């Protein structure tokens, strides 16, 4: 099992600080913000009745697997699909890390 996880949050532009403050409150230390552009499907927008903004921010946060669930829950609560951030959050296992001490 990986000792670390990469949390990836995709949110509307301007919500990366909401993601980071939510993550920090439960133990994450920092992250990287990448500006991105979504390719939203207009049918999905109509079906769920939400406006999908193409300009996005992708927030990458490396955490110990001990706090992954708490960080994901905090981010989704404050910047998830039902908020103005309209974010999605997912994780990927990380097997090796060099140059960081996360615990």
NUDREN-329004 format. One record per residue (C-alpha): x negated, y negated, z; residue number from 1. Coordinates in nm, 3 decimals. Last residue first. Layout:
// residues N
<atom px="X" py="Y" pz="Z" seq="NUM"/>
...
// end
This chain:
// residues 103
<atom px="-0.478" py="-1.313" pz="0.836" seq="103"/>
<atom px="-0.509" py="-1.476" pz="0.495" seq="102"/>
<atom px="-0.887" py="-1.505" pz="0.462" seq="101"/>
<atom px="-0.963" py="-1.606" pz="0.109" seq="100"/>
<atom px="-1.267" py="-1.577" pz="-0.118" seq="99"/>
<atom px="-1.192" py="-1.237" pz="-0.266" seq="98"/>
<atom px="-0.858" py="-1.058" pz="-0.275" seq="97"/>
<atom px="-0.791" py="-0.705" pz="-0.398" seq="96"/>
<atom px="-0.477" py="-0.492" pz="-0.425" seq="95"/>
<atom px="-0.211" py="-0.757" pz="-0.481" seq="94"/>
<atom px="0.150" py="-0.637" pz="-0.496" seq="93"/>
<atom px="0.393" py="-0.856" pz="-0.691" seq="92"/>
<atom px="0.679" py="-1.054" pz="-0.543" seq="91"/>
<atom px="0.999" py="-1.220" pz="-0.660" seq="90"/>
<atom px="1.184" py="-1.546" pz="-0.608" seq="89"/>
<atom px="1.453" py="-1.714" pz="-0.817" seq="88"/>
<atom px="1.532" py="-2.078" pz="-0.785" seq="87"/>
<atom px="1.830" py="-2.297" pz="-0.864" seq="86"/>
<atom px="1.656" py="-2.585" pz="-0.682" seq="85"/>
<atom px="1.992" py="-2.757" pz="-0.637" seq="84"/>
<atom px="2.093" py="-2.465" pz="-0.417" seq="83"/>
<atom px="2.299" py="-2.150" pz="-0.491" seq="82"/>
<atom px="2.020" py="-2.001" pz="-0.703" seq="81"/>
<atom px="1.759" py="-2.023" pz="-0.429" seq="80"/>
<atom px="1.565" py="-2.325" pz="-0.295" seq="79"/>
<atom px="1.630" py="-2.335" pz="0.081" seq="78"/>
<atom px="1.760" py="-1.984" pz="0.157" seq="77"/>
<atom px="1.553" py="-1.832" pz="-0.123" seq="76"/>
<atom px="1.231" py="-1.979" pz="0.011" seq="75"/>
<atom px="1.301" py="-1.871" pz="0.368" seq="74"/>
<atom px="1.399" py="-1.518" pz="0.262" seq="73"/>
<atom px="1.088" py="-1.476" pz="0.046" seq="72"/>
<atom px="0.863" py="-1.603" pz="0.327" seq="71"/>
<atom px="1.020" py="-1.372" pz="0.586" seq="70"/>
<atom px="0.995" py="-1.070" pz="0.358" seq="69"/>
<atom px="0.629" py="-1.132" pz="0.273" seq="68"/>
<atom px="0.511" py="-1.187" pz="0.630" seq="67"/>
<atom px="0.326" py="-0.861" pz="0.703" seq="66"/>
<atom px="0.232" py="-0.820" pz="0.335" seq="65"/>
<atom px="-0.023" py="-1.096" pz="0.393" seq="64"/>
<atom px="0.046" py="-1.391" pz="0.169" seq="63"/>
<atom px="-0.052" py="-1.534" pz="-0.171" seq="62"/>
<atom px="0.184" py="-1.808" pz="-0.289" seq="61"/>
<atom px="0.243" py="-1.897" pz="-0.654" seq="60"/>
<atom px="0.499" py="-2.171" pz="-0.722" seq="59"/>
<atom px="0.635" py="-2.193" pz="-1.076" seq="58"/>
<atom px="0.793" py="-2.528" pz="-1.149" seq="57"/>
<atom px="1.065" py="-2.555" pz="-1.408" seq="56"/>
<atom px="1.191" py="-2.774" pz="-1.691" seq="55"/>
<atom px="1.469" py="-2.589" pz="-1.879" seq="54"/>
<atom px="1.750" py="-2.688" pz="-1.641" seq="53"/>
<atom px="2.029" py="-2.429" pz="-1.626" seq="52"/>
<atom px="2.369" py="-2.571" pz="-1.543" seq="51"/>
<atom px="2.579" py="-2.321" pz="-1.353" seq="50"/>
<atom px="2.917" py="-2.170" pz="-1.431" seq="49"/>
<atom px="2.808" py="-1.807" pz="-1.400" seq="48"/>
<atom px="2.932" py="-1.694" pz="-1.741" seq="47"/>
<atom px="2.864" py="-2.026" pz="-1.915" seq="46"/>
<atom px="2.503" py="-2.047" pz="-1.799" seq="45"/>
<atom px="2.447" py="-1.682" pz="-1.880" seq="44"/>
<atom px="2.577" py="-1.745" pz="-2.231" seq="43"/>
<atom px="2.340" py="-2.040" pz="-2.274" seq="42"/>
<atom px="2.037" py="-1.814" pz="-2.221" seq="41"/>
<atom px="1.759" py="-2.006" pz="-2.049" seq="40"/>
<atom px="1.417" py="-2.032" pz="-2.207" seq="39"/>
<atom px="1.239" py="-2.188" pz="-1.911" seq="38"/>
<atom px="0.958" py="-2.442" pz="-1.924" seq="37"/>
<atom px="0.671" py="-2.434" pz="-1.678" seq="36"/>
<atom px="0.460" py="-2.655" pz="-1.453" seq="35"/>
<atom px="0.234" py="-2.450" pz="-1.230" seq="34"/>
<atom px="0.224" py="-2.509" pz="-0.854" seq="33"/>
<atom px="-0.032" py="-2.328" pz="-0.642" seq="32"/>
<atom px="0.020" py="-2.223" pz="-0.283" seq="31"/>
<atom px="-0.068" py="-2.280" pz="0.076" seq="30"/>
<atom px="-0.070" py="-2.141" pz="0.428" seq="29"/>
<atom px="0.228" py="-1.908" pz="0.458" seq="28"/>
<atom px="0.346" py="-1.852" pz="0.815" seq="27"/>
<atom px="0.724" py="-1.885" pz="0.842" seq="26"/>
<atom px="0.753" py="-2.265" pz="0.830" seq="25"/>
<atom px="0.482" py="-2.273" pz="0.562" seq="24"/>
<atom px="0.703" py="-2.087" pz="0.315" seq="23"/>
<atom px="0.995" py="-2.327" pz="0.358" seq="22"/>
<atom px="0.761" py="-2.627" pz="0.325" seq="21"/>
<atom px="0.613" py="-2.475" pz="0.010" seq="20"/>
<atom px="0.945" py="-2.399" pz="-0.159" seq="19"/>
<atom px="1.092" py="-2.739" pz="-0.074" seq="18"/>
<atom px="0.768" py="-2.895" pz="-0.204" seq="17"/>
<atom px="0.808" py="-2.705" pz="-0.532" seq="16"/>
<atom px="1.159" py="-2.847" pz="-0.579" seq="15"/>
<atom px="1.087" py="-3.135" pz="-0.817" seq="14"/>
<atom px="1.122" py="-2.940" pz="-1.138" seq="13"/>
<atom px="1.379" py="-2.664" pz="-1.103" seq="12"/>
<atom px="1.253" py="-2.348" pz="-0.934" seq="11"/>
<atom px="1.061" py="-2.031" pz="-1.017" seq="10"/>
<atom px="0.914" py="-1.875" pz="-0.704" seq="9"/>
<atom px="0.637" py="-1.618" pz="-0.727" seq="8"/>
<atom px="0.517" py="-1.447" pz="-0.412" seq="7"/>
<atom px="0.187" py="-1.264" pz="-0.454" seq="6"/>
<atom px="0.160" py="-0.990" pz="-0.196" seq="5"/>
<atom px="-0.131" py="-0.878" pz="0.020" seq="4"/>
<atom px="-0.231" py="-0.563" pz="0.207" seq="3"/>
<atom px="-0.126" py="-0.347" pz="-0.087" seq="2"/>
<atom px="0.000" py="0.000" pz="0.000" seq="1"/>
// end
